[in-house]
Amino acid sequence: MSAHVIGQSIARSFQGARSLTWPTPDGWHRLAALSAMLLLSGQTLSDGMLFAAPNDAARSESGSGGVVAVPGGSGTDTRGDALFGGYVGIPWHHRSDIHMTRPDGTDVTLKKLRWDGEPFNFPLYAGVRGVRWSGPFGGMIDFLHDKAIARTGKGAHGRKVTGERAIPDVVEAEGLLKGQPVTSPIKLTDVLERLEFSHGHNLLLPTALLRFGGIATRWRPYVGLGAGVALPHVEVWPKGEGEEPKTNEYQAAGPAMQVVAGIELQGARGSYFVEYKFTYASLSTALTGGKTPSWCNCDIVSDFARHIMNWWSGTEPRYGHLDTTIAAHQIVGGAGYRPGSSVVPTPAQ
């Protein structure tokens, strides 16, 4: 790929800075949410998984239990430990502009769109992570499945909604729509039938962590800063143009970052954590068209392979580009397993 094409791709990624599912009844949505909650907390049903039993500490002193008791209530083995966990949460998305260019003479900016997350509709807002600590410093690979659905009068994948969400957004606009000056304000559905990243506004975020001394027995606060890539499922359907121009595919769409601050309730072999996250992604999506929505949109491998090949060859997408930014505040809660942990939190003397 030429330097010029790469430069254009990077520029589109930052220009906007000024989600495996199928339709299911509401009952299944609630069941999915409940199942995820039970999965995250299920480890506490096993004796000794989250907290060490009193005789664990006694065995650790004798060296027969393979566990090191840490005096003073710090609950931290300075030799290092790991955590593999998952979480669910609730996001609040900022409004943002979208900028769309198409070969039909469209070069339009729609301003301050609202985004909904639908965290408890399947697929859930959820994430998985692997963490490795060495003393106060740590590294984390964090994969987050968020959703961002523009207000077109319907929920994700055309799901029926009620109340305020059933009314399409009316937004300020500037530029050209099919070669003509765009009317402002304009109803979003006069431009786009669907605009969402709902099979995932997915983020893959390597993150550096720093944790602090325990504020109480077993409680460990931490902060982190990460940077990675956005991997959304892009669903952009122009109004009144049939099936061919509809884009429905996973894409590597641009850079992303996050800031986290949380507190971990640490035990011998498991942990709970509650965390605040702020995420930001600059998306430069390709309007490729020609792909009919499937019942599950689960062909992620072929989507990425096609997208990467087009990027490598410098092939411009047939139907143009759509750029935006997605920023969100989130509160999450989760649980994790600490394999081979040698920590038994002990009360301060």
N, C-alpha and C positions, 0 to 999 in steps of 0.2 A: 504494500500500500504506500502511496506517495506521502511525503511530509505534508503536502497541501491538504490531502484528504483527512489525515490524522488531525491536522490543525483545525479543520472545519468541524470534525466530530467533537473535539474538546471545546471549541467555542460554543457549539450548540448545547453542550452539557451545562454550561454556566450561564447561558443566556436567560434562563428562567429565573435567575436569582433576583432581579429588580422586583388474585390470590387463588387443587384436586377436590373438586366439589361437584355437587349436583343439587338441583332443587329438592328440598325436603319439607314436609309439614312442620309447623311450629313445634309440635311435640317432639320431633326428632332433634330440633335445635336445642331444646331444653335438656334433652337426654344427653346430647353431646357435651354440653357445658358441664353438666353434673358429672359425667364420666371423667372429664379432664380434671376436675377438682379432686375427685376420689383418687385418681391416679397419682396426683402430686402428693397427696397426704397419706397414701396407703402404706408407705414405708413405716410410719409410726405405729402400725398395728403389730409389727414384729418386735418382740422384746429385744432391747439392746441396740436397735437400729439407729435411733436418733440420739438417745442418751445411754450412757453406760450404767449398768446396774451396779449397786454398791459393791458386790463381790468382784466386779471387774477391776476396780481400783486395788482391791486387796491382791488379786492375781498379778496386777502390774508390778506391785512392789516386790513380789517374789520372783518376777521375771518369767513366770510360766504362761502368762496370757498373751505375750507378744504385744503389750500395750505400754506406752510410757505415760505415766501420770505427770502432769505439769503443775507444779505448785504455784500458789499465788493467784490462782483464778484466771490466768491468761488464756488457757485453753488453746494455746498455739504451740505446735511443734516447729521450732525454728529450722529443723532439717528439711522442711517442705511437706506439702500435702496437696492432694488433688481433689476436684469435685466434678461430678457429672450430674447435671440436673436439667429440670425443665420448669417452665413458669407460664402463667396466664396473667392477663391484666386488662386495663382499660386505657385507651388512648384519647387524647383531645388534640385535634388537628387544627393548625393555623389555616386561615384563608390564603390562597395564592393565585397568581395569574397563570394563564396558559397562553402559549404562543404557538400557532399552527400555520405551517406553510404547506401548500399543495400545488401540483402542476396545473390545476385549473384556474390559477390566478388568485388563489386564497393566500393572504398573508395577514392574519388577524390575531389580535390579542384580546382575550376575554379576561376581565379583571376581578380579582377577589372572589374566586369561586370557593364555596364551602365544600368540605370533605367530611364524609361520615365513615366511622370505623366498623360499626356493627360487630363489636368484639364477642358477643355471645350468640351470634348466628353462625352456623357451620359454614366454612371452617373457622374455628375459634381464633381470636387473637392469642398467639402462643409463641413460645420460643424454647430453644434448647441451647445448652452451653457446656463447654468443658473449660475448667479453670485449673491452673497449676500455680501454686504459691511457693516462694522461697523466702522465708522470713516475712518481712512486711511488703515485699514486692510480688506481683503476680501478673500472669498473662491469661487472657481469656479469648476463646473463639466463641462468638455469640451469633446465633442465627435466629432472626426474628421474622415471624409471619404476621405482619400488620395488614390492614386493608384500607383503601382510600377510594370512596365512591362519591362522585359528583352528584349534585342534586338535580336529577333529570325527572323527578316525579316517581321513580321506582327505586327499589333497593337493589342489592347485588344480584346480577344475572336476571334482571327483570322482575324480581320478587315484588309482590304487591305490598305497599306501605300505606299508612294512614297519617292523618294530621298534617303538620307543617311539611313533612318530608314528601308528601304526595303532590306538592306544588313545585314545579320546576323553578330553578333560580332565574331571576332576571338580573343581568349584570351589565356593567359598562363595557363598551367595546371600542376598538379603534383599528383601522387598517382596511383591508380589502377582503370581501367575501365573493368568491368566484368572479373576480375582476371588478366588482362594483364596491363603492364605499359602503362600509357596514353601518347599519342603523344602530344607534346607541341611545338608550339601553336596549338590550335584545334578550329574548328568552333563550336560555341555553339550548333548549330542544329545537330551536330554529336553526341551530348549527350542528349539534351532535345528538344523535339518538341515544348513545351510551358513551360514558366516559368513566372508567373505573380501573383500579388495580386491585381486583378483589379475589383472584386466586392467589393473591399475595402481592402486597407491597413488601416484597421480601428483601431483607437486609442481611448481608454477611459481614460481620464487624469484628476483626481482631482488635482487642482492647487491652491496654496497659492498666494495671490496677495497683492501688496502694491501700493497705489496711492499717488500722491504728490499734493501740492497746485497748484491751477489753474495758468497756465502761461498767461492766458487771460480769459475774461469772457466766461464761459461754456466749456473751454478746460481743460481736466484732464489727464495728463500722468500717466502711471502705468507700473509696471513690475511684473513678476510672475515666479514661479518655480513649476513644477508639476511632478508627477510620477504615473504611472498606468499600464495598460496592453494593449498589442496588440491583436486584434481580426480579423486577416486577413481572406479573402477568398483565400484559397491556391489552385492554379492551377499548378500542376507539371505533365507534360506528358513526360515520357521517349520516346526516339526515337525508332520507329519501333517495338513496342511491343503490338499493338492493344489497345482495350478499357479497359481491366481488370486492368492494372497497373496505369491508369490515376487517379490522385487525384483531386477532385473537391469538396471542402467543407470548411465551416467556422470552424476555430479553435481558441482556446485560446493558443497563440503561444509564449508568453514570456513577459518580462518586457519592459516598455517604459517610456520615460520622455520627458519633453518639457521645454523650456525657452521662455518667451514671453516678449515683450516690445511694448507698444502701446500708443495711445492717443484717448480719448473719447470726442466727442462733445455732451455735456450733456444738456438735456432739461427737461421740467416739467414731461413728461410722456414717453419720448423715448430718444434714443441716437443713434448716429453713432459712429463707431470706425474703426480705421486703425491700423494694428498690424503686427509686425514681429514675426515669430515663428521659433524656431529651435526644431525639433523633432528627437528622436533617439529611435529605437526599436531593440532589440536582439531577433530574431525569431528562434525558434526550432520547425520545422513543422514535422508532421507525414505524411509519404507517405502511405496512407491507401488503395488507389485504390478501384476498385469495384463499383464506383459510376459514372454513365454516366452523362455528362453535361445535365442539363435541360434547357428549353427555357428561364428561368428567374433566375435560381439559387437562388430561394427565400425560400428554406427550411432551414432557419437559425436555427429554434428551434430544429428540429430533428438532424441537424449537431452537434450543441453544446451538445445536450443530449448524442449522441453517443460518441462524443469525450471525454466528462467528465466521462462517464461510463468506457471507455477503460482506461483512466488515473487512475481512482479509483481502477480498478481491476488489474492494472499493466500489461495490455495486450500490448505487443510490436506490433507496426504497421507492417502489412504484407510486405510492400515494403521498409521499412527503414525510414531514416530521411534526411531532408535537412535543414541546418542551414545557416543563413546569418544575416547581419545587414542592416537596412534601416535608413539612416540619411538624413534629408532634411531641407533646408532653405525655408521659405515661406513668402509671403506677402499676407495678407488677408484684406478684407474690409467687414463690415457688419452693421447691424442695430438691435436694440432691443427695447422691450417695458418694461417700468418700472411700474409695477402694484402698485397702491396705493401710488405713489411717493408724497412726500410733499415738493418738491423742486421747486422753481422758480428761476432760475439764474437771478441775477440782476447786472447791470453795477456797476463797482467800483465807489465809491463816490469821 
